């Protein structure tokens, strides 16, 4: 582990310990913590008390380095402003007649009720930040994806986004291409 990563880790531990100590000393805060249903609510509660405990391992602090949103040299795929809750921002990073590469940043987003993506293109996605839950029409149970997970979605395979993370959101790298009739890619 590099020294910078070690310092980042130790700072998060310090922030967590301070938040725990405050919650043990303040009955109202302890009750609010007990009422949290998920990690994101705990992170938001800690932030309201001045503690930043939500940054994931290897995730840069807000405002570090280049902003996302362009395919230019030095652009970051994981830094940049988070969209408003319930929204998704798509940036085309590269496009040729054969393929399209997109960065998709979603924040507490989901597909509208009853809506299913049914694309004519193949899609390969990689989660660069956050997590998401997808539902496929041909699967009974939703799929949970975490940072680093990749998935191939074959053309014509109906799917929908059930949930993406709240701020700082979920960032996807999505590669789209039109399949050739001779392609025999797996459907899962």
C-alpha positions as CSV (number, residue, x, y, z in Angstrom):
1,X,0.0,0.0,0.0
2,X,1.4,3.4,-1.0
3,X,1.8,6.0,1.8
4,X,-1.0,8.2,0.3
5,X,-3.4,5.2,0.4
6,X,-2.4,4.4,3.9
7,X,-3.0,8.0,5.0
8,X,-6.4,7.9,3.3
9,X,-7.3,4.6,5.1
10,X,-6.2,6.0,8.5
11,X,-8.1,9.2,8.0
12,X,-11.3,7.2,7.3
13,X,-10.7,5.1,10.5
14,X,-10.2,8.4,12.5
15,X,-13.5,9.8,11.1
16,X,-15.3,6.6,11.9
17,X,-14.0,6.4,15.4
18,X,-14.9,10.1,16.0
19,X,-18.4,9.5,14.7
20,X,-18.9,6.4,16.9
21,X,-17.7,8.3,19.9
22,X,-20.1,11.2,19.2
23,X,-23.0,8.7,18.7
24,X,-22.2,7.0,22.1
25,X,-22.2,10.4,23.8
26,X,-25.4,11.8,22.2
27,X,-28.6,9.7,22.7
28,X,-30.4,11.5,19.9
29,X,-27.6,10.8,17.4
30,X,-27.5,7.2,18.6
31,X,-31.3,6.8,18.0
32,X,-30.9,8.4,14.5
33,X,-28.1,6.0,13.7
34,X,-30.2,3.0,14.9
35,X,-33.0,4.2,12.6
36,X,-30.8,4.1,9.5
37,X,-31.8,1.4,7.1
38,X,-28.7,1.3,4.9
39,X,-25.1,2.3,4.4
40,X,-26.1,5.5,2.5
41,X,-28.3,6.8,5.3
42,X,-25.4,6.2,7.8
43,X,-23.0,8.1,5.5
44,X,-25.5,11.0,5.2
45,X,-26.0,11.1,8.9
46,X,-22.3,11.1,9.5
47,X,-21.9,13.9,6.9
48,X,-24.5,16.0,8.7
49,X,-22.2,15.8,11.8
50,X,-19.2,16.8,9.8
51,X,-17.7,13.4,9.2
52,X,-16.8,12.0,5.7
53,X,-16.9,8.2,6.0
54,X,-18.5,7.3,2.7
55,X,-15.5,7.5,0.4
56,X,-14.8,4.0,-1.0
57,X,-11.3,2.5,-1.1
58,X,-9.3,4.2,-3.9
59,X,-12.0,6.8,-4.5
60,X,-10.5,10.3,-4.8
61,X,-11.8,13.1,-2.6
62,X,-14.3,15.4,-4.3
63,X,-12.6,18.1,-6.3
64,X,-9.3,16.1,-6.8
65,X,-7.9,16.3,-10.3
66,X,-9.7,16.7,-13.7
67,X,-13.4,16.8,-14.1
68,X,-15.3,14.2,-16.0
69,X,-17.4,14.9,-19.0
70,X,-15.1,14.9,-22.0
71,X,-12.9,12.4,-23.7
72,X,-10.0,14.7,-23.7
73,X,-6.5,13.8,-22.5
74,X,-6.3,14.0,-18.7
75,X,-10.1,13.7,-18.2
76,X,-11.2,11.5,-15.3
77,X,-13.9,8.9,-15.7
78,X,-14.6,8.9,-11.9
79,X,-14.5,12.6,-10.9
80,X,-17.0,15.2,-11.6
81,X,-20.3,16.5,-10.3
82,X,-22.9,14.0,-9.3
83,X,-26.3,14.4,-11.2
84,X,-29.4,15.4,-9.2
85,X,-31.1,12.5,-7.4
86,X,-33.2,10.4,-9.8
87,X,-31.2,11.6,-12.9
88,X,-28.6,10.1,-15.2
89,X,-26.0,11.9,-17.3
90,X,-24.5,10.2,-20.3
91,X,-21.3,11.4,-22.0
92,X,-20.2,9.9,-25.3
93,X,-16.5,9.4,-24.9
94,X,-15.8,7.8,-28.3
95,X,-17.9,7.1,-31.4
96,X,-17.2,5.4,-34.6
97,X,-19.4,3.7,-37.2
98,X,-18.7,0.4,-35.5
99,X,-19.0,1.3,-31.7
100,X,-19.9,3.9,-29.1
101,X,-18.3,4.3,-25.7
102,X,-20.2,6.1,-23.0
103,X,-19.7,7.2,-19.5
104,X,-23.0,7.1,-17.6
105,X,-23.3,8.8,-14.2
106,X,-26.5,7.9,-12.3
107,X,-27.7,9.1,-8.9
108,X,-30.5,7.3,-7.1
109,X,-31.8,6.5,-10.6
110,X,-34.2,3.8,-11.8
111,X,-36.1,3.0,-14.9
112,X,-39.7,4.2,-15.0
113,X,-42.3,1.7,-13.8
114,X,-43.0,-0.7,-16.7
115,X,-40.1,0.5,-18.9
116,X,-37.7,-2.0,-20.3
117,X,-34.6,-1.4,-22.4
118,X,-34.8,-3.5,-25.5
119,X,-31.8,-2.5,-27.6
120,X,-30.7,-3.5,-31.1
121,X,-27.1,-3.1,-29.9
122,X,-24.9,-5.3,-27.8
123,X,-23.9,-3.6,-24.6
124,X,-20.9,-4.3,-22.3
125,X,-21.0,-2.4,-19.0
126,X,-18.4,-1.9,-16.3
127,X,-19.1,-0.3,-13.0
128,X,-16.4,2.2,-12.2
129,X,-18.0,3.5,-9.0
130,X,-20.8,2.5,-6.8
131,X,-23.3,-0.2,-7.2
132,X,-26.6,-0.9,-9.0
133,X,-29.4,-3.5,-9.3
134,X,-30.6,-4.6,-12.7
135,X,-33.6,-6.7,-13.6
136,X,-33.6,-8.9,-16.7
137,X,-37.0,-9.9,-18.1
138,X,-35.7,-13.5,-18.5
139,X,-34.5,-13.8,-14.9
140,X,-36.6,-14.1,-11.7
141,X,-34.2,-12.4,-9.4
142,X,-32.5,-9.0,-9.9
143,X,-28.7,-8.8,-10.3
144,X,-26.6,-6.7,-7.9
145,X,-23.5,-5.2,-9.4
146,X,-20.6,-3.6,-7.5
147,X,-17.6,-1.5,-8.4
148,X,-15.5,-3.5,-10.8
149,X,-18.3,-5.8,-12.0
150,X,-18.7,-6.1,-15.8
151,X,-21.7,-7.5,-17.7
152,X,-22.5,-8.3,-21.4
153,X,-26.1,-7.5,-22.3
154,X,-27.0,-9.1,-25.6
155,X,-29.0,-7.2,-28.2
156,X,-32.7,-7.7,-27.7
157,X,-32.3,-8.8,-24.0
158,X,-34.9,-6.8,-22.1
159,X,-33.6,-5.2,-18.9
160,X,-34.2,-2.3,-16.5
161,X,-32.4,-0.4,-13.8
162,X,-33.9,-1.0,-10.4
163,X,-31.6,1.2,-8.4
164,X,-28.3,3.1,-8.5
165,X,-26.4,4.7,-5.6
166,X,-27.2,8.1,-4.1
167,X,-24.5,10.7,-4.2
168,X,-21.7,10.3,-5.2
169,X,-23.7,8.0,-7.5
170,X,-22.9,5.1,-9.8
171,X,-20.6,5.5,-12.7
172,X,-20.8,3.1,-15.6
173,X,-18.5,2.6,-18.6
174,X,-20.7,1.3,-21.4
175,X,-19.6,0.0,-24.8
176,X,-22.2,-0.4,-27.5
177,X,-21.9,-2.1,-30.9
178,X,-24.2,-3.5,-33.6
179,X,-24.0,-7.3,-33.7
180,X,-23.4,-9.0,-37.0
181,X,-25.8,-11.9,-37.9
182,X,-22.9,-14.3,-37.7
183,X,-22.1,-13.3,-34.1
184,X,-22.9,-16.0,-31.6
185,X,-22.3,-14.1,-28.3
186,X,-23.7,-15.7,-25.1
187,X,-26.9,-14.1,-23.8
188,X,-25.7,-13.9,-20.2
